[in-house]
Amino acid sequence: MKINDLLSKLREYQSFFISSVIAVVLFWLFQNYLIPNGTKIGEMLTMQNDLIAKEKILTKKLEDLGGLDEVEELLLLRKVNAVIPQEKDIFSIFSGLDTQQADAGVVITQSDFTAGVVSTGSAAIVPAADNKPYKSLDVSFAAIANKENFLTLLNNLESFKTRLFIPHDVKISFVSPDTLDTSFILTTYYLPFPPQLGTLETPLPQLSGQLARIKDKINQNATAISDAEPIFEKGKSNLFQ
């Protein structure tokens, strides 16, 4: 009887035992297989979406680059580099000012760099405001000219024809009714080339309306820097010959 009673009890709880075993097995499968695989599937879907987004960016970038004229863009780059060079380039300051003073009919009588400005260090660099990438340096000048020619010089300095100069602290005295003795400070800028240009999928930068107008003005007025190295005549190797 006891065995029959036990079997009877087992039959009563048979469905419960089977359901419990199935539940435990399903929980184990869910914990060890479904959750990890679901996480991997989610990661794969995220990766797939990232690849699709990168593909769209690269396709757009390729289309934009395909619409550019390589020769024209390289010429424009050389013109921009003439207006705002990558280095201090002291030579371009004087050559640019020589061009401007000749065009305006002004005679530069004196120039003065702040101590250390010619060096490659940062001793005389004017700190750029708001962490802007460009840097600036100041050069003091004195000149003799008549009123019209001097005003022409001031206007031409910001014309993008040569390196960009911003005149300020202008002082004027009359040597004669038609002749001015002037002194002024020119601030000029240079923009070091960025150490990194971004990743391959970085979109091309878009110019604002103001920057686009400046680019067009530089393209129209500036003279591109020659790729050839300047040739300087050497003096005599023997001073007694």
Buried (B, 14 or more C-beta within 10 A) or exposed (E): EEEEEEEEEEEEEEEEEEEEEEEEEEEEEEEEEEEEEEEEEEEEEEEEEEEEEEEEBEEEBEEEEEEEEEEEEEEBEBBBBBBBBEEBBBEBBBBBBEBBBEBBEBEBEEBEBBEEBEEEEEEBBBEEEEEEEEBBBBBBBBBBBBBEBBBBBBEBBEBBBBBBBEBEEEEEEEEEEEEBBBBBBBBBBBBEEEEEEEEEEEEEEEEEEEEEEBBEEBBEBBBBBEEEEEEEEEEEEEEEE
